[in-house]
Amino acid sequence: MSLNFSLRQDDSMAVKQFAFAKFSEVTEQCFLLFTLSLLMFLASLMGNALIALTIWTNPGLHTPMYFFLANLSLLEIGYTCSVIPKMLQSLVNEARGISREGCATQMFFFLFFGISECCLLAAMAFDRYMAICSPLHYATQMSRWVCVQLALICWGVGCMVGLGQTNYIFSLDFCGPCEIDHFFCDLPPILALACGDTSHNEAAVFVVAILCISSPFLLIIASYGRILAAVLLMPSPEGRHKALSTCSSHLLVVTLFYGSASVTYLRPKTSHSPGTDKLLALFYTVVTPMLNPIIYSLQNKEVKAALRRTLGKRNV
C-alpha cells in the first residue's frame, strides 16, 4: 500500500526534520525506563503473538469470539510496533531525530491500528450480545463471513481515518521549533509545532475522537446493558455466572483502553500537560497491550487449555 501523504516540502523555511524531546536529563532514569519498556514490549509481542497462534492452530477456538480476539492480538502487535521501537532508540541514542515523512508514517500506523482497535472492541461487544441475547440465531447471524466483514470494516475505518488525519495535519507548514515534546508523533504535540491557525485541525481531531472513541464506546455500553438485562432474567446462577464470565475479560480490556484514550483525546486542551500526556501514552502504548494477553489467558479456561496444548506441542 502506497502512503501518499501531502507533505509540503516546497517551502525552504519549512521544517524537514523533527526531534523527540528527552525523557530526562538523568542517564540512569532513561536507562531504567528503557529496560522496563523493552521488557514490557517483548512481553506484549510474545503474549499477543502466542494468543493469535493458539487461536489459529486450535480448531476448537475457531468461533466468532476467538476470531475477534485473534484480530485484537494482531492489532496490538502493530500498535506497539508503530511506537515503541523508535521510543527505545531515543532513550539510548542521542540521535533522536525523525524525518517529516517518517513522522507522518508513524502517525498513520498509530492511528490505523488504534482506531481499528476501537471499532473491533465494539464488534466484540456486539458478538457477546448476540451470543447471550439471541443464542438460537447466533450461529447463522454471526457466521464466519459476517465476522470477516465486521473485521474488514474495523480495519478499513482505521485505515481511512489514519490517512485522512495524517494528510490533513501534514498539509500544514511547520516552521519550528522542531522538537516534539513527546516520544512519538501523536496528534496534539505535532499540531503544537505547526505555523498559523490550527483550530480547524484541532476541531477535526476532536470530531474524530468523538466518532471513533465515544461512538464505539456507546455501542459497547448499549450491548452490555442488554446483556445485563438478559443475564438478570436467567433462572440458574450457573447460567448467569457463565454468561458474565465470558464478558469479564472484554470489559476489563475496554475499561483500560477507552479509559486512557478518552482522558488523552477528549479532555479540554487547556488541561493538557506534556508530562501527563507522556505518562498516559506510556500506559496505552506499552502497559495495556502487555496486559491484554494476560487478562484473556487468565480469565478464559478455553484459552488457557489451548495455550497449554500449543506450548506442549512446541516442546515435544
Secondary structure, 3 states (H helix, E strand, C coil): CCCCCCCCCCCCCCCCEEEECCCCCCHHHHHHHHHHHHHHHHHHHHHHHHHHHHHHHCHHHCCHHHHHHHHHHHHHHHHHHCCHHHHHHHHHCCCCEEEHHHHHHHHHHHHHHHHHHHHHHHHHHHHHHHHHHCCCCHHHHCCHHHHHHHHHHHHHHHHHHHHHHHHHHCCCCECCCCEECCCCCCHHHHHCCECCCCHHHHHHHHHHHHHHHHHHHHHHHHHHHHHHHHHHCCCCHHHHHHHHHHHHHHHHHHHHHHHHHHHHHCCCHHHCCHHHHHHHHHHHHHHHHHHHHHHHHHHCHHHHHHHHHHHHHHHC
